[in-house]
Amino acid sequence: MAPRAGLYEINAFSEGRARVGGNLYEENLSGFGFLDPRGQYVVKPQYDKAGNFHDGRAAVARQEVHDKVVEKWGYVDRNGKTVIDLQYARAHAFSDGLAAVETQDGDWQFIDRSGRHVLDVDSRWYGVDADNPNLHHPLGDFHDGWLLIVDERGGNNFVDRDGHKLRDEPYPAAERFSDGLAMVSIHATTDPGPKGDNALSRIYSNLPGPAPKTYEWAVIDTQGQVRFRVPDDIDRLGPFINGRARFYRNGKWGVLDDKGQVIIPARYEHKPRGYGRDVMLFAVDGKRSNNSDGYIETFDRDGHLIARIPFVDDQGRFMIDGKHRFHEGLLGVELASGLGGDKPVKSLGWGFIDAHGNVVVEPQFDWVSDFDGGHAFVSPKNTGTVGIIRNPVDAPQSANDS
């Protein structure tokens, strides 16, 4: 797409469509719409609010002013056709072919991609925690066929699209499913607190809310079967992506697989980026005050080191900013010159590097989006315009790409 102006908000492509905010003065249109990879509008700017595409649907809304501002949400398909009328007070993105919507009367329900009402939401599944009035639980979405809910007995459970629970007894705590796995507490022990009749124990007993608990965790599959128990010295785990999960042990981060085996030992200060994908990334700080001796380590899904990429390349260019993870083999980075010299540091612009640290797209843009479906948004330096470029490497294209 040739550079164009008039866009005030741009989001990365999702399912071959990019949500943008723009003004079409000649058509007296403004608001949110969607572009295809050619830069053509499949939905012209017209909505007051909009979400990204998921499962071939995007939530869109218009606002009406009566006694107060009323939002009416519905859904459009990738061709811009309204497939579910604008009628809801709120609307989630589709996940697993279902979306949570709130009616104008304040009732929540799940609908399918045709707009058919599939499941009513029990008010006990979200809202105020029964044990802690200060804690609120937002309504989630379906993942791997299950919705994580707050059980009426104060624990967590999962329900399917028919409203059936995964098991009768709730878990003391649980995380949502991802990649067919979920982390759940299989046992919880209440912390008795300080012992004895003293000031500290009395203060502890009078603290608001439920007493702290110690949890024993396990990872289950979608049948509720335990895949493996989580070691006690792992403080944080997941979610799972393509059979991999990040974990936190003794103050450091690593990656393990869906059997609980360590793929990359916990030795990094910073969280891994893009774990479970073709390229996993860890950033490592250097010892110098300007971090010029820092670097990035890239790994494949099996934990094999691909490359150690220094923040300063062989041309003296310094990586001063970067995207969070690799998309379709490329990572957006901002490079600068002048590090350690007499002249001030000068940004050269944003470009893209591959997993070995090679500069594939030279730094030349004011900003870039991530690649999705073989395309990324870029803004040529000092133009105030936006264009679309193709992925120059042999990356898989989205099936929905136009």
N, C-alpha and C positions, 0 to 999 in steps of 0.2 A: 504494500500500500504506500502510495506517495504521501509525504508528510501533510498533515492537515491540522487546522486550528479549530477553535470553537468547542473543544472538549475540556471540561473542568474537573472531571473525575474519570479515571481509567483503572480497570481491574484486569488481572491476567485472564487469559482464555480458560474456559472450563467447558468441556464437551464441545469444543469448536465454536464457542460463542463468548464474547467479552462484554461484560456489563460496563457501560460508559454513561457519564452524565454530560450532556451537551446542549447546545443551542442551535436550532435551525431557524435563523431569523427570517429567511425568505419564505418559510412555510409557517411561521408563527408557532413553532413547536419548541419546547424545552423540557428538560427533565431527564429521566433515565431511559435508555434504550439498549440495544445489543448490536454489536458488529460481528461479521463473519471474518475469516482470515484474509479475505480480499479487501477488507476495509469498507465493505458495503453494509448498510443498515438492514438487518433482518427485522428489527423492531426500531422504529424511529423514536427519538426522545419524546416521551409523552407521559411517563409515570412519575409520581411523586417519590416512590420508593421502589426498590427492586432487589432481588437476591441473585445469586449465581445459579447456573444450571446444574441440576442433579437429577439423574434418572430421566433425562429428557424434558424436564419441567423447570421453570423458574418462577418464583413467587414475585408478583408485582402488585402495587397498590396505588390507589388514587385517594386523595383526601377531599372530604366534603365538609363544608362549614355550615353548621346549624346553630344550636345553642353552644356547641363546642365542636372542635375538630374531630371528625369521625373518619377513620381509615377503613377502606374496604379492599381486602386482599383477595387475589385469585391467582391463576397460573396461566402461563403461555407456553407453547411448545417451541422447538428450535426454529420453526418457520415464522414465528411471531403470532400464530393463531391463538386466540383465547380458548383454552380447552376446559378451564374451570372458572366459572363466572366470579367476578369481583364481588364478594359478599361477606368475607370473614373479617373479624376484628384484628386477628393476628394469624400468621401462617409460617410454619417452619419449612425448611427445605425438605425435599423428598429423600428418604433413605430406606433401602430395602423395599422400594415400591410403595411406601406409605409416608404420609406427612401429617403432622399434628396441626390442627387448626382450632382457633377459638371462634365460636359463634358470636354474633352481636349481643346475645343474652349472657355471655360469659361462660358458656359450657365448652369444654375441650373434647375433641374427638379426633380419630384418625380416619383419613380418607385415602383411597387408592388413586392411581394416576388418571382415572376417568372421572374422579370427583365423587365416587360412590362412598357412602358412609360405611366404614368397616368395623370400628370399635369405639365404644364410649370410654371416656377416661374417668376412672373412679377418683374422686377428689382426695382420697387418702393416699393416692400414688405420688402426690407432690404437695407443695405448700409448706406449712409449719411442721417442724419435727415434733413428734409427740413427747420426746424426752427433753428437748431443748427448744423452748419457744422463740429463742433468738436466731435459730437456724432455719433457713428456708431452702427447699429443694425445688429447683426448676424442673419442668417436665422435659424428659429427654426424647430420644428418637430410637427407632428400631435399628438394631445392628445384628446381623447374622440370625435374624428371625426372632430376636428377643428384645424386649424393652425393660430396662432397669427401673424398678419402682421402689418407693418407700413403703414397706409393708405396714399394715395397720398395727402390728405388734412392735413397731419401732426398729425393725431390722431392714434388710434389703432382700428383694426377690426379683425374679424375671417373669414377665408374662409374654405369651405369644400373641399373634394377631387375633386369636379367638378369645383372648382374655384368660387362658389357662396358665397357671403358675408352673414354674419349673419344678418346684418341690413344695411340700406342705409347710415345712419349718423354714422360716426366713434365715438368711445368713446374718450374722452380727454386723457385717459390712460387706460391700462389694463394689467393683468397678464394672463399667459397661463392657459388653463383648466387642472385640475387634479381632479380625482375622480368625474367627471361630473359637477364640479363647477369652476367658475373663478371669480376673483375679478376685478371689472371694476369701473372706475370713471364715475358717472352719471352726474356730474356737476363740472366745474372748474372755479375758480374766479381768475383773475389776481391780484397779489399783487401790489397796486398802489405805494408802497414804501413811503419814507419820504415825508411829505407835506411841501410846502413852497418853496421859492426861496432862497436856502442856499447851502453851499458847499456840504453837505451830500446828498441832493436830486439831485444835478447836477452830483455827482460821481455815484450815483445809476442809473441815467438815461443813463449814458455812459458806463455802464457795458456791456461786450460782451454777445451775446446770448439772448434768449427770457427772458422776465420778469418772475420771479418766480410765481407759481400758487398755490392756495389752492384747494385741491381736496375733493369732497364728494364721498365716496366709497360705493359700494354695491356688493353683491355676486349674480351671475346669474347662471341659469342652462343652459344646452346645447340648449334649445329652446330660450334663450335670456330673459327668465322671471326672474324677481328679486326674489331671495329666501329670502334675508333679507338685510337691510341696516346696514352698519358697523358704530358703534358709533364713534363720533368725537374723543373721547379720546383714541381710539385704533390706535397706530402708525404703527404697522406692523401686517400682518395677512397672514397665509397660508405658503405653499400650502396645500390643503386638501389631507389627506390620510385616506382611509377607514372611511370617515365621521367625521374626526377630523382635526383640524387645530390649530397650535400654534398662540398665539397673544401676543403683547407687549403693556402694558398699565402702564403709570406712572413709567417707568424704570424697570418693572418686567415682567416676562413671565408667561403665563398660557396656557390652552387648552380649546377650545370651540368645539361644535358639528356643524353639517351641517344645523342647524336651527338658529345658532347664540347664543345658550344657553351655558353659561359657565359650563364646566365640571370640570376644575381645576382652581381656582382663580389665578390671576396674583400676585404671591408672591415670585417668584424665580429670582435670579440674572442671572442664566445661562439658555440658551435655553433648552427646553425639547428634549430628544433624543428618537427616535423611536415612536413618538406620532402617534396614530391611529392604532398601532399594539397591539399584546396581552399584551406586557409589555412596559409601558412608563416610562422613567427614568429622574429624575432631580438630579443634583449634588448640594450639599449645602456645602459651605465653612465653616470651623470652625473658632474659634477665636485665636487659637494657631498659632504661626509662622510656625510650620511644618505641620499644617492642620490635626494633628492627631485626633482632635475632629470633623472633617468633616464627612459627610455621604452621602449616596445615598438614595433617596426615589423612590420606584417603585409603579406604579399604573396599574390597568387594564383599558380597553377601556372606562369604565363607570366612571373613575375617582376615584375608590375606592382604598384606600391605601393597597398595598400588604405587604410591609415591609419597615423598615428603616434600611439600611445596613451601619454600621460604617466602616470607612476606615481602622480601626484596628480591626482584628477579635479576638476571644476568645483565640487564641494561640499566640497573640502578633504579628501576621503578618500584615504588612502595605501595603495597596493598593497604589502603586506608579504610576501606569499607567493603562489605560483601553481602550477598544474599545468604539465606540460612542453609540452603542445601542445593545439591545438584538436581537439575531438571533436564531429562533427556540428554544426559552426558555433559551438560555445561553448567557452569556456575557464574552468575553475574558478579563482577568485582569492579571497584573503583580504584584506579591507579593514580599515583601522583609522582612528581619529580621534585628534586631539590632537598632530599633528606640528607642532613649532615653537612650541607654546603653553606655558602655565604648568602644565597638567595632563599627567600621563604618557600615553604612547601607549596607547590602548585598542582592542583588537580588536573589530570589529563583527561578525565572523563571515565565513563563506565564502558566496560567491554565484557567479554566472556572468556573463561579458561576451561580447559578440559581436566579430566581426573589426574593427568600427569603434570599439570601446571602450565601446559603450553597455552599461549594466548591465541585463541581461535578467531575471536572478533576483537579487533584493536580498540583500545579505549577512545571513544569519540562521541559519547552520548551524555546528556545531562542526567538521564536516568534510564533504566531498563526494567522490564518486567521479567518474570520467569518464563521459560519456554513451556508451552503446552500444545500438544497436537502439532508440533513442528513450527510454531510461530510464537513471536514475542513482540511486545510493544517496545519502542525505543523513541527517545526524544533527541534529535540531532542538536549538538551544542549550540547554544545562543540563538536558537530559531523560535522557541516558543511553540513548536509544532510537534506532532506525534506521527510516527510511522510504524509499519509492521515489517519485520524481517523474518526470513525463513531460517530454520536451524541448518547451519552449514555442514554439520556432521551427519553421519548416517544413523539418525535416531528414528525409532518407530513412530509412525504417524497415527494420530487418533482415528479410530474407525468412524467417528462422527465428523471428521474434518471435511470441509467443502473445497 
